[in-house]
Amino acid sequence: MRFRDRAEAGQVLAGPLSGLRDRGELPGPVVPAVPVGAPGSLAPEADTIVCPYRPAVFGAVGRWYDDFGLLTDADVLDAPHVS
């Protein structure tokens, strides 16, 4: 399953994860990792959340990034991968 390049306070992942969990199609625990997020985001859908910075006043996710542009498929394919 392919997801967008940002979690946007959990809204992008919430629907697909909920649907996969309801159908029993998740092979293991769900552990999203994002650098910054709103307190409580993804809580119902994720088993564990890796999010080192959760400011009390979150606002819009784009305010926490210097460059919040969309990634292309080529950007993702060209990025270094961890094996």
Buried (B, 14 or more C-beta within 10 A) or exposed (E): EEEEEBBBBBEBBBEEBEEBBEEEEEEEEBEBEBEBBBEEBBEEBBEEBEBEEBEEEBEEBEEBEEEEEEEEEEEEEEEEEEE
